[in-house]
Amino acid sequence: MSRSSELFEAAQKHLIGGACAGGRFNPLLGQPLYVARGQGSRFWDIDGKEYIDLFTGSGATFLGHNHPAINEAIRQALDVGIIVNGETEYHSRFAEMIADAVPCAEKIRLQNSGTEATMGAIRIARAYTGKPKILKFEGHFHGMHDYAWFNCSTPLGGLRDDGTVAPIADSDGMPELMSELIVVVPFNDIEPFARAVRAHRDDLAAVIMEPVSYNQGCIPADAEYLREVRRICSDSGVVLIFDEVLSGFRMCRGGAQEYLGVTPDMCTLAKALGGGVPISAICGRTDIMSVLNPVGHTVISGTYTGHLVSVMAAIACQTEIAQPGFYDHIDALADRLYTGITDLLSTTGIPGIVQGIGARFGLYLGVTEPVTNYREATKCDREMEIAFLLGCVKRGLYLHDYGHLTPMHHGFSAQHTTEDIDEALGVIEDVFRDIRA
Ligand SMILES: Cc1ncc(COP(=O)(O)O)c(C=O)c1O
């Protein structure tokens, strides 16, 4: 019996499903991945197998494993002491760095996770507008609170006459009442969006979206569509929130809002914000963010909010990201990987397309037209994709899967090299040829 199978068996005694988080159970492996250690672009599992990492902690370890600057910052934070529930000079320095990079970030409130950040952003928008409803897009994921966890990875909801999609909760345990506060529309289609906003504008506090929806691989908002969404929100007194938990810093320091050239009223950041430590941020216009206590009466707080270890690690991460040439390296790897996979699809005759922006991408097998929304993403050949992912994992190229209806995102870190990418492409070619055979 392998060491990881032994650990899995032992873990199930007290951990449900043998894991601390449901998403850590990897359906490809039939158990969680047990990691021994990581270094740069690679990690080793508990049985000593080496992997090139194209999961990168679900996009959190943007600077790779064991980055010396992040490690050093954590050591410095420990020297200051485990400061809990206290402000330091580092907190405002970090906020300054975010404001410098992200267009909509006039004011910032820190949180610990993406889920907390989107939950807080929605509360702030509700307080600011005095309205209760939230509009979200089919397939977009905004964390696991009850406010917006609808139609992310569920079967397709019915299309209704008013252009909206029937809300379907992604988890049991969400009160039916929550669905009365959510409006779901298809992505990248302006007509149903405009109709839904017209119908609900008096009750609608916010529109929340992933401007590049990596949660179904990589589906960017069409630029013209996004400008129109921006205009309609402004005209309707609705707060536009970009959930940039995954897209933030992924392709440039300003994230998808800089890349697509549309500035929202608020945004949420996590993952690449801290390079792997638990930290997130709610950012937005001063007038909107001023509803927050102690200035206003909207409470977003917490014992571990802005924990010094995370803040100092995140300062180190942001310092690295701001170095000249940082994104030249990301862009060069992205081009090599995505062009490489596209060429391999063509030479091996596997039907599929790759869509990638910055350091993350989606691979859509079984379709040949660009994928622009959740409905199209569900048309992929998931069976072929599972065979592909499993083939890669067996050969030491780690890609994760959550067992959803649509492909998920994969990506590399800043510590990946052209050699890593070429090695990964070699594995991908072998697996494509196996599938073809
Ligand atoms: C766009 C988006 N929003 C929110 C979340 C939730 O973040 P967390 O897992 O840190 O709670 C995620 C997580 O993947 C995400 O991709």
The ligand as an ORCA input file, in Angstrom:
! r2SCAN-3c Opt
* xyz 0 1
  C     -13.466     34.191     -8.581
  C     -13.449     33.582     -7.207
  N     -14.102     34.188     -6.213
  C     -14.106     33.713     -4.963
  C     -13.435     32.551     -4.651
  C     -13.419     32.015     -3.253
  O     -12.141     32.169     -2.707
  P     -11.675     31.303     -1.457
  O     -11.518     29.902     -1.921
  O     -10.369     31.942     -1.042
  O     -12.717     31.460     -0.407
  C     -12.725     31.875     -5.658
  C     -11.987     30.628     -5.357
  O     -11.500     29.934     -6.214
  C     -12.739     32.404     -6.976
  O     -12.093     31.800     -7.985
*
